Amino acid sequence: YAITGVYQSLSPFFVQNFFIIRAFYLRKKQKELWMHLRPKFTQVVDKCEKKFLWRVFYILFFRSLKLVTCRVYDGFVFNMQTLFPELVYSCNDLMFVFYVNLMVEYLDFIDRKIDMMRSYKDMRPIRREIVKVFQIKRKIEKRYSIDLLTTISYNFVLNIISFYWILMRIIFNHLSKINEIATFFHLFEPIFINWVVCSGCEEFYSKVIFKFKFNFKNYYPKF
């Protein structure tokens, strides 16, 4: 009980401070990513920003469920203590997904450009766009790879602990009160974040493998 309590109460603060320090030192790379993508997709950025804000709203909604259903003072204090750390590392992962969504739009832009240039022999503009895509992808990986590894590892252990407490409540029949049922709410946020990250990466991967490469080989088999 002591070990799990320390992990659930102290680990979020270490993760939060780690992300804040990395964001400070990597602020130039963050600005470069923004400058690369925003000028090309001014309208699409608004769409991706709305997705980002809706996902943040979902996290706040899950957090509010924890606070409303918590009838014990210690549990209320614990949820308030982990509120801001959870927002920090969750929003960090959502920013990664935000850039991935912009990269998907970038691939769609190149795909449309290939359609328009099928009758042209000069493929140098397309080559430059393709190279730029992978350059930006590498920059995103350098900026967020360590952060994603940290949050995925942290959420993995946190889910194991949450499943442990759920199992204990089921075994000893401690699911009669609303604050005891609220134990299930601790699973919502990490599962939601992992689903958003994996689905965003899967969308980018499918664009590269199935659509983008297929169309490019059909139009220009000698390239």
Backbone torsions as a table, in degrees:
resi	resn	phi	psi	omega
1	TYR	NA	-43.1	-179.5
2	ALA	-64.5	-42.5	-178.2
3	ILE	-64.8	-46.8	179.6
4	THR	-65.6	-36.4	178.3
5	GLY	-64.4	-43.1	178.4
6	VAL	-64.1	-42.1	-179.7
7	TYR	-63.4	-44.5	-176.8
8	GLN	-71.8	-26.2	-176.3
9	SER	-97.1	-33.8	-175.7
10	LEU	-97.7	-35.3	-177.4
11	SER	-57.3	-40.7	178.7
12	PRO	-57.3	-34.4	-179.7
13	PHE	-70.7	-38.1	176.6
14	PHE	-66.0	-41.9	178.8
15	VAL	-64.4	-42.7	179.7
16	GLN	-60.9	-50.3	-178.6
17	ASN	-64.6	-35.9	177.4
18	PHE	-61.5	-43.6	180.0
19	PHE	-68.7	-39.4	179.9
20	ILE	-64.7	-42.7	179.1
21	ILE	-64.9	-43.6	178.2
22	ARG	-64.0	-40.1	178.9
23	ALA	-63.3	-35.3	178.8
24	PHE	-68.2	-44.7	-177.7
25	TYR	-75.6	-24.4	-178.4
26	LEU	-105.8	22.3	-177.2
27	ARG	-65.6	-29.6	178.2
28	LYS	-69.2	-41.4	176.7
29	LYS	-64.8	-36.9	177.5
30	GLN	-62.9	-41.6	179.3
31	LYS	-66.8	-37.5	177.6
32	GLU	-62.4	-43.3	177.9
33	LEU	-59.6	-44.5	-179.1
34	TRP	-64.3	-41.0	-179.1
35	MET	-69.9	-28.9	178.7
36	HIS	-72.4	-38.2	-170.2
37	LEU	-98.5	-36.9	-173.9
38	ARG	-64.0	-44.8	-178.1
39	PRO	-59.7	-29.9	-177.3
40	LYS	-78.5	-31.5	-170.8
41	PHE	-131.3	63.1	-178.6
42	THR	-62.8	-43.0	-179.7
43	GLN	-73.1	-38.9	-178.3
44	VAL	-68.6	-31.5	179.5
45	VAL	-58.6	-41.5	178.4
46	ASP	-60.7	-40.3	178.4
47	LYS	-63.9	-45.3	179.6
48	CYS	-68.0	-34.3	177.4
49	GLU	-65.5	-37.5	177.6
50	LYS	-64.2	-40.6	175.9
51	LYS	-60.7	-43.7	179.6
52	PHE	-59.8	-46.1	-178.2
53	LEU	-67.2	-37.0	177.0
54	TRP	-64.8	-38.9	178.6
55	ARG	-67.5	-37.5	174.6
56	VAL	-63.7	-38.7	177.2
57	PHE	-61.5	-40.3	177.8
58	TYR	-60.8	-41.7	179.2
59	ILE	-63.1	-43.9	178.0
60	LEU	-64.0	-34.4	177.9
61	PHE	-65.8	-44.7	177.4
62	PHE	-61.5	-41.3	179.4
63	ARG	-65.3	-39.8	178.5
64	SER	-63.9	-34.6	175.7
65	LEU	-61.7	-40.1	178.4
66	LYS	-62.6	-43.1	-176.5
67	LEU	-70.3	-41.0	-177.7
68	VAL	-67.4	-39.5	-175.7
69	THR	-85.4	-4.0	-178.6
70	CYS	-86.8	113.3	-178.7
71	ARG	-99.2	-10.9	-177.7
72	VAL	-97.0	138.3	-176.8
73	TYR	-61.8	-44.7	-179.6
74	ASP	-61.5	-39.8	178.4
75	GLY	-66.4	-37.4	177.7
76	PHE	-64.3	-43.9	178.6
77	VAL	-62.9	-42.0	179.1
78	PHE	-61.7	-44.0	-179.4
79	ASN	-66.6	-35.7	177.2
80	MET	-70.0	-36.5	179.3
81	GLN	-65.6	-36.2	-177.1
82	THR	-93.5	3.7	-177.6
83	LEU	-63.3	-56.1	-175.3
84	PHE	-71.2	-40.5	173.6
85	PRO	-57.8	-40.3	179.1
86	GLU	-64.1	-39.8	177.8
87	LEU	-64.9	-38.1	-177.7
88	VAL	-64.4	-54.7	-175.1
89	TYR	-76.5	-23.7	175.1
90	SER	-71.7	-44.3	178.5
91	CYS	-66.2	-31.4	175.8
92	ASN	-62.5	-44.3	176.8
93	ASP	-66.0	-37.5	178.9
94	LEU	-68.3	-29.6	174.5
95	MET	-66.7	-38.1	174.3
96	PHE	-59.5	-45.5	178.9
97	VAL	-64.7	-35.1	176.9
98	PHE	-58.4	-45.8	178.6
99	TYR	-69.2	-35.6	176.8
100	VAL	-63.7	-40.3	177.4
101	ASN	-62.7	-38.0	176.1
102	LEU	-66.2	-35.7	177.0
103	MET	-66.3	-35.3	175.4
104	VAL	-63.0	-42.1	176.5
105	GLU	-64.9	-34.3	176.7
106	TYR	-62.4	-43.3	178.6
107	LEU	-65.5	-38.2	175.8
108	ASP	-63.7	-38.2	177.1
109	PHE	-62.0	-43.7	178.3
110	ILE	-66.7	-37.9	178.8
111	ASP	-61.8	-44.0	177.3
112	ARG	-65.6	-35.1	179.1
113	LYS	-67.1	-36.5	176.2
114	ILE	-63.3	-41.2	178.4
115	ASP	-60.2	-39.5	-177.9
116	MET	-75.7	-23.0	-174.3
117	MET	-107.4	21.3	-178.4
118	ARG	-62.9	-30.0	-177.2
119	SER	-88.9	-1.8	-179.5
120	TYR	-98.9	149.3	178.9
121	LYS	-95.1	-21.0	-178.5
122	ASP	-79.8	109.2	-177.5
123	MET	-104.0	8.6	-177.3
124	ARG	-63.1	-40.1	176.2
125	PRO	-60.6	-38.9	178.9
126	ILE	-66.9	-40.8	178.4
127	ARG	-59.8	-42.3	-179.9
128	ARG	-63.7	-39.8	179.0
129	GLU	-65.5	-40.1	179.7
130	ILE	-64.3	-45.0	178.8
131	VAL	-61.5	-39.7	-179.2
132	LYS	-65.6	-36.8	177.8
133	VAL	-57.7	-48.8	-176.8
134	PHE	-73.5	-27.6	174.0
135	GLN	-66.6	-44.2	178.0
136	ILE	-66.3	-38.6	178.3
137	LYS	-58.8	-42.6	178.5
138	ARG	-64.2	-38.3	179.2
139	LYS	-65.8	-39.6	176.6
140	ILE	-63.3	-41.3	178.9
141	GLU	-63.3	-43.3	179.8
142	LYS	-64.5	-35.3	-178.0
143	ARG	-74.7	-38.2	-168.1
144	TYR	-117.2	-5.1	-174.7
145	SER	-62.9	-46.0	-179.8
146	ILE	-66.7	-39.3	178.8
147	ASP	-62.5	-43.5	179.9
148	LEU	-65.5	-40.8	177.6
149	LEU	-60.8	-39.8	179.8
150	THR	-65.3	-48.5	-177.2
151	THR	-69.4	-38.8	178.7
152	ILE	-64.0	-42.5	178.5
153	SER	-65.6	-43.8	180.0
154	TYR	-63.1	-46.8	-179.5
155	ASN	-65.9	-32.5	178.2
156	PHE	-62.2	-48.6	178.8
157	VAL	-66.5	-38.7	179.7
158	LEU	-63.5	-37.9	177.6
159	ASN	-66.8	-38.3	176.9
160	ILE	-60.8	-43.6	178.9
161	ILE	-64.5	-41.8	179.7
162	SER	-63.6	-42.1	177.0
163	PHE	-63.9	-34.3	178.1
164	TYR	-62.4	-47.9	-179.5
165	TRP	-66.6	-36.7	177.1
166	ILE	-62.9	-43.3	179.2
167	LEU	-62.9	-41.6	178.9
168	MET	-62.8	-40.8	179.7
169	ARG	-67.0	-36.4	178.5
170	ILE	-68.3	-43.4	-177.9
171	ILE	-64.1	-44.0	-176.6
172	PHE	-95.3	10.6	175.2
173	ASN	57.5	48.9	178.2
174	HIS	-107.2	55.2	178.6
175	LEU	-128.7	30.7	-177.5
176	SER	-91.0	-22.9	-178.9
177	LYS	-106.4	158.2	-176.7
178	ILE	-66.7	-35.4	179.3
179	ASN	-71.1	-23.5	175.8
180	GLU	-78.2	-38.0	175.3
181	ILE	-67.0	-26.9	-179.0
182	ALA	-63.5	-10.5	175.8
183	THR	-58.3	-31.9	179.5
184	PHE	-66.0	-25.4	-177.4
185	PHE	-67.0	-21.5	180.0
186	HIS	-67.4	-18.1	180.0
187	LEU	-84.3	-20.7	-171.1
188	PHE	-63.5	-50.7	-173.6
189	GLU	-64.8	-50.9	179.4
190	PRO	-64.1	-37.4	178.1
191	ILE	-66.3	-40.2	179.0
192	PHE	-63.3	-45.3	-179.3
193	ILE	-64.5	-44.4	178.8
194	ASN	-62.6	-38.1	178.7
195	TRP	-65.6	-42.1	-179.8
196	VAL	-64.6	-44.3	-179.6
197	VAL	-64.5	-47.6	-178.0
198	CYS	-66.4	-39.9	179.4
199	SER	-67.6	-36.8	177.0
200	GLY	-65.4	-43.6	178.1
201	CYS	-66.4	-38.0	178.4
202	GLU	-64.6	-37.7	178.0
203	GLU	-64.7	-43.3	178.3
204	PHE	-64.5	-42.8	-179.7
205	TYR	-62.5	-42.7	-179.5
206	SER	-66.6	-34.1	176.9
207	LYS	-64.1	-42.8	-177.6
208	VAL	-70.0	-46.9	-171.8
209	ILE	-78.4	-50.7	-168.4
210	PHE	-92.4	-39.2	-174.4
211	LYS	-97.0	-54.2	-173.0
212	PHE	-65.1	-51.4	-179.3
213	LYS	-66.2	-38.0	-178.7
214	PHE	-62.7	-48.0	-179.2
215	ASN	-65.9	-39.3	-176.5
216	PHE	-67.4	-39.2	179.8
217	LYS	-69.8	-33.9	179.9
218	ASN	-70.0	-38.6	-176.3
219	TYR	-80.7	-37.4	-174.9
220	TYR	-133.3	76.1	-175.6
221	PRO	-67.0	-20.2	-177.3
222	LYS	-89.2	-7.7	-176.5
223	PHE	-70.2	NA	NA
